[in-house]
């Protein structure tokens, strides 16, 4: 198996404080998915 695209994203300390850790994690995951050059069919 090989990787065709990858993306790294994060949530800031302020976003974690404002959103809570769970929602900030989801936000970072959303940003990482949006940063992929090859869009996934599912995730």
Order of alpha helices (4+ residues) and beta strands (2+ residues): alpha-alpha
